[in-house]
Amino acid sequence: MSVIVIEQFSDILVLKLDNPPVNALSHGVRVGVEEAFGRAEADAAIRAVVLAAAGKVFCAGADITEFGQPPQAPLLPDLLSFMDTLSKPVVAAIAGAALGGGCELALACDARIATPAASFGLPEVKLGLMPGAGGTQRMPRLIGPVAALEMIAGGEPRKAEAALASGIADRIVGDEELLSQAAAMARDLAAEGRRRLSDKAVPVTEQAAFEEAAAALLKKHGQADEIAAIVASIRNSFGADFASACRAEQAAFQTLRQGARSAALRHAFLAERRSAHVDGIPAKPQSPVRTVAVIGGGTMGSGIAMSFANADFPVTLIETDEDGAARAEQRVGSTYDISVKRGSLSAEGKTRRMANIAFRAGLAHAADADLVIEAAFEDMGVKRDIFGQLDAIAKPDAVLATNTSYLDVGEIAGFTLRPQQVVGMHFFSPANVMKLVEVVRTGETAAEVLAQTLAAGRAIGKLPVVVGVCHGFVGNRMLARRSQQVDRMLLEGATPAQIDAVLTRFGFRMGPCAMGDMAGLDISWRMRKATGRRAPIADALCEAGRFGQKTGAGYYAYPQGARQGEEDPATLRLMEEVSAREGVVRRVLDDQEVLERLIYPMIDEGARILAEGIAERASDIDVIWLHGYGWPRGLGGPMHHGARIGAATIAQRLQDYARQTGDAALQPFEKLPEMIS
């Protein structure tokens, strides 16, 4: 199948990229474009070329599935250099996105004409990369070095109007006249001569402003190699000749591409897309969700209702009585008010979103909903009562979802006479902000119900990942292994400050002890008591009334309502007392041991989850931890990180720690090497 469509309109050759869905610059596309340009150059009847797309996307950039494979000529930098040698002008006719290599392709043209829906962007920085086909050289020559630095280091696309204002686009025209106007522009350029960006110079007078902007950027992103490389490459646009600067850019691009950070970021990018594909589930539901009811107007239920209201779904938020419904309305309104005050939402936007939510008392108001989401108290008795009533109230084809974070969804489904309609939707707090939803399917969940749930999640801007039934599903089950080691290491001699510092240096925004204090230590304490589990240090803190920030003391002290905790001698004394009571001799733990005992048991648990079929892919586990638990994106996710370290190393270290501490929970899973590759 040809990936290039060639048409000729009088003296203009129109070359259309036809590599759906996004016209990625695969080897076949590069070959086709080069051959078509060669044909145009050799044909005396052709005066100019228009480069366009057969579909709705001009070009979304490189085919990243080719990364790691042997390079095949022509490479994109060579193709764009070849374009510079042409005697005939090229006009890019852009409808839709021109991103990454696609934007660089457009920059190698003499002019760019776009439709109102077009966009231009160089988002390589989001994959730990930089433009590698002249983007850091042509863009400064087109819009100036400071604006180019902002665009390339930020990675965000520019819509058509902004692209026109900055000089990236030369003209905006309607869709129906894109090709005719591009052909007319190409004829004008044929008469005037080529306008190669490679022939332009970047004014030295702009270097001082560039250096000031670069210094601020490097200070903000000091640990990101790609930012330093972008700054250095754009700096080359001032002094080095174009060809030399492009060679340096390509070398820097290859260095970044071969690095662990870019590999992790590319893995995360692909993992997110891979998670959308679930075996045996239709890509689109036959009956998409149009109306939603949420049961429970607390923090979680309100956040879920807001997520749907923000996407213009009609939502009924249900409480047990009128007072509860009024409190829920006040809670939602106050949350929107914060957004209005910050400037992220207009007053009109708040009014529209509030109008999408009906605040009601009584489960009878769930009768007409396509999707009913229970977000009540985390208690199996409460779930039994609600789902038993819903069985008689909800319409027969309604999806019945529970927002439980660890309870058995299969057991909850058994409270109804239609278990095939029941699914878990584990939102993360705050639900109106966090993207992740663990979609929990039981052995009886119907394929159509799962498809409806996934589609509804995507429609509200969430990232739904399908998981199976077990205590804590994927994310919380792995978190439990980490929490177990936190308490164990505090018992052995580590301090909360040490543990938090180790994990924040690793890349998490907050350590587990500070996070526990912020969330409230009593929440996990109640769950442990309900399930017969122990955490000696955390239990002792709760027994002493130290629940965290809300009580002024937890792992840390919070004097006078402070949000930032301080090390508390009382905590250290309490830990020493608990260690003595438990018969544990305290010692000094080095930071490497702390890090490995925090991270390696999680990876080990991930392997067990895969072996049990709770997660379909290791990359799904990574998506869950990236978007639900703050795993540093530059490390790809726990399973990617584990594969980089190596299963043998992880297993050996866990065995060593199990032997050293006598903690059987550190013994590695025997199938760990099979699950990590």
N, C-alpha and C positions, 0 to 999 in steps of 0.2 A: 504493500500500500504506500503510495506516494505521500510524503509529508510536506511537499511544496506544490502549490498551485501557481502556474504561470499563465498570465493573460497579457495580451498586447492591445493597447488602445492607441492606434495611429503610431506616433513616434515615442510613446511611453510604454515601458515594460512594467507591468504590475506583478509583483512577487508576493504571494500570500503564504504565510506559515500555516500549516494544517496538521498540527500534531496535538490533537485533543488529549486531555481537557484544557490544558493551560499553555500549550505551545512551548513546552520545555525545550531548551536548546540541546537536544540529544545529538549524538554523532550524525544520525541521518539528516537532521535539520541543518546542521553546519555544512555537511557535504552539499546538500541541495542548494543552500543559499550561495555558497562559493561558486558552484557550477552555473547558477543563474546569473550571477554578477559577471562571470567570465563570458557568458553568452552575450550579455548586454554590451560589454566592452568591445567585443569583436564585431558586433553587428552595426554597420554604419547607419542603418535606418533608425536605430534607437538613440534618442538624444538624452534620456534620463530614466531613472528607475524610481518606482514607488514601492516601498516595503510596507506591507499590511498584514492582516491576519484573516484567515477564513472564518474563524469563530469569534466569540465575544471577548476573548482575552488576547491582547497583542502578543505578549510573551512574559511568562512569570519567572524566567531566568533559567539557570543551569538545571540540568537533570542530576539531582544530587545522588540518585541511585548509581551514577557512574563514578562517584567518589570511591577511591580505593581500588578501582579497576585500572588496568594499563591504559594510558592516554592514547586516543586515536585522533590522528590528524584529519581535518584541521582543528586545532584547539581554538577556542573563542578569541584569545588575544591575536592569534595569527590571522583569523578571519577578518577581524576589525582592522588589522594592519593592512591586509589586502584591500579592504574597502578604501583606505586612504590613498592607495596607488591608482584608483580608478580615475579616468579623465572625465567621467560623466557623473553628474550629481545624483544623490539619492535623498528622497524625502520619505520620512517615516509617517505613515498614516495610522494614528493610534486610537483605537476604540478599546476601552477596557484598560487593564493593568499592563504597564511596562515596568517590570521589577527586576532587580538584580542584573543578571546578564542581559535580560531583555531591555532594561534601561540603558545599559552600556551599548547595546546594539543601536538603540535610537540615537545615542549621543554620537555615534560614529557616522550618522547621516548628516547631511548638510542642513536640514531643517526638520522640524517636528510639528505636524498639524494634528490636532486632537479633537475628539468629541467631548461634550460636557461630562460624560461618565468616565473619562480616561483618568488614569493616575500614573505617577512616576515615582519610583523609589529604589533605593540601594540598601536593602535590609540585611546585607550579609553579616553585619555586626551582631545580629541576633543569633547567628550560628557560630559566633566566635571567629568570624572571618572578616575580610575587607573586600572591596571590589578588586578583581584580579585581571580585568580586561580593559584597563584604561580609565575606569570610573573616577579614580582619585586624581587623574590628570585632565580629563576632558571636562568634568563638572566644575572645577575651579576656573577653568578658562571660559566657561559659559555663564556662571552666575556669581563668580568671585570666590576667593578661598574661604572667607569666614562663613558665608552661606553654605558652601559645599561641605565644610567641616561639620556644621550643625546638622545638615541633612544626612551625611554618611555616618557620622558617629551616633546619631539618634536612631537611624534606621526606619523612621516613619515615612510613609509615602506622602506625596503632595498631590492633592486633587487638581483637576484641570485648571480651575480659576487661579489657584495659588501657583501652579506651574507656569501659567501665562504671566502672572505678575512678577515672578522671579526671573523669567527669561528662559525657562526650560522649554516651554512650548512657544511656538511662534504665532499660532493662531488656533482659535476654537471655532469649530463649525458643526452643523447638525449632522446626525448619523447618515442621512440620505445623501448628503453632498460631500462626505469625507473623501471618497476616491476622486471625484471630479475636481475638487479644490486642491487635493494633493497633486494631481496631474498638472493642473494649471501652475501651481507653485514650482513643480519640477521643470516645466518649460521655461519659466522665468529664470530659474537658476542656470539652466543650460545656456541661456543667452548671456547671463552675468558672469558665470564662472563658479567654481566650487567654493564652499565656505567650510573648509575643514577646521575643526577645533584644534587639531594637532598643529596647525599653522599659527595659532594665536599665542600670545604671551600673557602671563599673569603679571600685572603691574607690581613692581617691587615696592611701590608706595603703599601697598595693602599688607605688607608683611608684618608691620608692627601690630596692627589690629588682629591679624591672624595669630601671632604669638601670644597675645593677651588672651584670646579665646581658647587657644590650645592649653595654656597653663592652667586655666580654670577647669577645663575638661579633664586633664590628667590628674589634677588634685582630687576631683570627684570620683574618678574611675582608676585609681592608682594601680589596682591589682589586675586589670584587664589588659592582656597583651595586645588584643586587637585594637584597642583605643590608641595605645602608643604607636602601633604600626600605621594606623590611619593618619595620625598627626605627622609622623615622619614622612609618609608618602606624599601627603598634600604639601608639606614643606618643600619637597623636591620639585614641585611645579614652579617654584620661583627661579631656581638657578639651573638645574640640569636640563639638558635638551630633552625633548619629548620622548624620543626612543629610549634613552638611558633611564629616564624616570619610569617609563612603563616596564622596563626590564626589572628595575628595583621593586616596583609594585608586584610584579608576578612572583619574584623570589620571596617577598614578604608574605604574599598570599599562600604560597606552598608551605612555608614554615608554619603558618597558623593552621593550615589544613591538616598537617601531620601531627599537630599537638593534641594532647589529651583533652583540653578544654573544648576545642571545636568538635572533636569526636563526640564528646558528651552532649553538647548542645545540638548537634545534628541528630544524635540518637533520640533526644527528647522531642525534637520536631517530628521525626518519623513515628515515634511511639504514640504521640497524640493522634496522629492520623490513623495509625494501625488500630487503635483502640475502638474506632468507629465500626470496624468490621467484626461481626459476631457470626460464627458458623451456625447455619440453620435458621437465621433470622432474616426476614425480608428487609431490604434496604429502606423501604418506605411502608408505613402501615396502611391497611385498606381504609381504616376509619381514624384519621388523626384526631387528637384531643383538641377540643374547641372551648370547653368550659371546665372550670376547676373549682373544687371545694377543698378547703384546708380546715382540719379539725384541730383546734387548739390555738389560742391567740397569744401565747407567750412569746418569748424572744425568738425561738426557732420557727414557730408557726407563722408569726408576723413576717419574718424574713422570707419564708417560702412564698407567702401570699404576695409580698412586694416583688419578688422575682418574676412571678407571672404577670402581675399588674404592670410592671415596667415594660413587658413585651406585649402589652395591650390585650392580654387574656382577661375575660370577665371572671372574677374570683369571688367566691363566697367564703369569708373567714368566720368560722363557727366557734362559739364559746358555749358554756353550759347555761349561762343566764344573761340577762340584759346588762347587768353591771360588768360582767366579764367582757361582753362584746364592746361596751363603751370604753373599757380600759384598753382593749386591743386597738380600737380606733385611735385612741389618744397615743398609744405606743407607736403605731405606724406613722401617724401625722408628725410626731416629734422627730422620728428618724428622718423623714423627708425634710423637715424644717432644718435639720443640720446640714443636709445637702444644699438646700437653698442658701443658707448662710455662708457656706463655703464657696458658693458660686458654681457648683457642679450640676445644679438643677435650677431651672427657672421656676418662678411662682406658678406660671401657667402649666409647666410640666408636673408640678406637684398636684395641682388641681385635677389634671387629666388622670394621673395615676390613682389618686384617691377615689375618683369616680369609677375606676375599674373594680374597686373592692366593695362588696356589700358585707357589712358587719352584722351577723345574725346570732340568735340564741337558739339552740336545739338542733339535733342531728337531722331532723326532717328537712332542713334546708339543703342537704346534700343530695336530694332525690333526683335532680336533673343534671348533675355533673357528669361529664365524661371521665374525669379523673378525680378521685377522692384521696387526699393525702392526710393520713392521721399523724399529727405531731403533738400528741399528748404526753403525759408523764411516762417515763421509762419504767413501766411496771406491767408484768404480764397479765395481771388481773384487770388493769385498766384497758389493756389491748383487747382482752377477751370480751369485755363488756361492749366496747365500741364496735368491734367487728361483728359481733353477734347482732347488734342492732342494725348495722349497715347492710347486713344480708337481707333484711326485710325492707330497707329504705331505698338503697341505691338501685338504679336501673340495671337490668340484667347484664348488659354489656359494658358497664362501667369498670374502669381499672381501679382496684382498691390497693392503695399503697400505704406502707408504714414507714415512718421516718426513723425507726429504731436504729441505734448505733451499735448494738451488740446482741439483741435478743434474737431468738430463733424465728425467722420469717416463716418457715414451714409450719411451725406450731401455730403461729398467728393465722396462717391461711386455713388451718384446720378448724378455726372458730367459725368458719363460714361454710355454706353448702356449695361454694364455687371457688375452690382453691386455685383453679386455673386462672382466675382473674386477679390474684393477689401477687404483689411484688414489693420488694423493699426499695425505698428511695432515701438513702442515707445522705442528707444534705450536711454541709459543714458550716460551722458558725463563724461569722454572721452569714446566714443563708442568702441574703440579698447581695453579698459581696463575693463570697468564695465560689470558684467555678466548679469545683469537683462535686459530683454526685455518684456515690456507689449504688449501682442498680443491682439489687439482690434478687436473683431468680431461684426459685425452689425447683424441686424435681417435677412439679406440676404446672409451673407458670407457662401459659400458652405463648407460642412464638409471636402471635399478633399483639398480645399484651406487652411483651417485651419490646416489640417494635414501636408500639404507641408510646411507651414510657421513654425510650431513647429519643424518639423524635420530639417529644414534649420537652425533654431536657435540653436538647440542642436549640429548640425554638426560643428558649429563654436565655440563651447564651451560656449554658452550662457545658461542662465536659463530662458526660456520663460514661462510666466504665462498669461493665458487667462483671459481677462476682457471684460466687456461690454462698451457700449457707454454712456458717460456722460461727463460733463465739467471736464477735468483733470483726467478722468478715476479713478483709485484707489489711486495711490501714490500722485499725485499732488492735488487731491481733498482733501485728508486728510491733506496734507501740508498746504493748504490754510487755514484750520481751525487753525492750529498752528500759521501761519503767522499773522492771524487776531488777535490772542491773544498777540503775540509779540508786535504789534503796539499799541494795546489797553493798555497793561501794561506799555509800555513806556510813553504813554499819562497820565497814572494814577500816575506814580512816580518811576517806576523801571528804571534801567539804562541798557544800552547794556551790560556792563561788568557783571552785576548781572545775567542777563538772560543767557548769554553765560556760565558763571561759573556754574550755576545751571544745565544746560543741559550737560556740559562736566563731571560734577561729577556724573550725572545719568549714563553716559557711552558713550555718543556721542563723536566723535573725535573733533568736532568743533561745536560751538554754532551758532544759526541762524543769529545773527548780523554779526559775523565774516565771516560766509559763504556768506551772502548777499554782503558784501563788496568785497569778492574775486570774486564772479560771476559777479558783476556789478548791482547796484540797479536800473539802468535805464531799464534793461530788464523787470523786474516785473512792473515797472512804465508804460512802453509802453502798457503792457498787461492790466493793470488796466484802463488806459485811453481808450483803445479799447473796454472794456467791461463795462465801466461806474462804476467801483468800486473805493473805496477810501481807503487809509491808511494814515491818517493825518501826522504822523511822517515821514514815509518813503517818502511820496509825498513831504513834505517840504524839506527834505534833497536833493531830486532830483531837486526840483525847485531852490535850492541854488547851483546847480552844483556839489553836493557831491555824486558822483556815486560809491565811494568805492576806492579800491586800485589804479585803473587806473587814478583817478583824484587826488590822494593823500589825500582824505578825504571822509568819508562816515559816518557810525556810529562811526568809530574811525578815528584818524589821522595817516597818513603814511608819516612821514617826510623823505625827501630825498630818496623817492622810497622804503622805508622799506616794508618788507612783513608782519611783525608783527605789528598789530595796537596798538595804545596807546589811552587811554581815553582822550577825547578832550573836554575841557570846552566849546568850541563853540557849540558842539552837545548838551550838557546839557542846555545851554542857549536857543538854538533853540527849544528844547523840552518843556521847560517852557513856551516859547512864544506861541507855538501851543496849549498847554494845556489850557492856559488862553483864547485863541481865541475860543477854542471848549467848554469852560465853564466847564472844568474838574478840580476839586480841587485835587492837587497832594498830595500823602501820601507815607508812607513807606510800601512797600510790603515785607512780610517775604518770605524766600526762599521756604517754603513748598507751599505757595499759588502760587508762580511763577511756581514751578514744576507741580503742579496739573493742573494749567490753560494752561500749554504747552501740557501736555500729555492727560488729560482726554477728551478734545474736539476731539482729533484725534480718540480716541477709540470710542467715541460717533458717529463720522462720519463713522467709520468702520462699526458700527452696521447698520447705514442707508444704506450703500453700500450693505451689505448683504441682508437687507430686500428688496432692489430694484433688487436683482439678478445681480448686476454689477460684483460681485465676486462670484465664486461658493462655496468657503469655507473660513472660517475665517483664516485657516492656509495659504491660498493663499495670503491674505493680509499681513500676517507676512513675507512670503517669499519676497514680494515686498519691504517691509520696511527694511528687513535685507540686501538685496542686492542692493537696489537702493538709500537708504537714510541714511544708516549708523546706523540703530537701533542696539544697543549693543546685540550681539548674546547671551550673558549670561542672557539676559532677554527675549529671545524667540520670540519677536515681539510684537507689540502693542495689538493684540487681546489676545494672550497668557497672557501677562502682565495684561490686563484688567480682564481676567478670574481669575487670581490669587488674584487680589485686591477685586473683587466682583462687580457685576453690581449695587447692591443696594448702596454700598459705593460711587461708581462713580456718580451715579444719584443724591444722596443726596448732595455731594460736589458741583456738577454743579448747582444744585438748589440754594444752599447757595450763591455761587458766583454770580449767576444771580440776586438774590435778593439784595445782597450787592452792586453790581456795576450798576445795572439797565441795564445790557447788555443782551438783549434777545437772542443773539447768544449762550449764555451759557446754555440755557434751554435744559435739556437732552431729548433724543429721547424716546418716550413712549414705544417703543418696545426694548429698550436696554437690559432688562433682558432676553428676548427671544433669542437675538442674541449672548449673551455672556454666556457661560456655562463652 
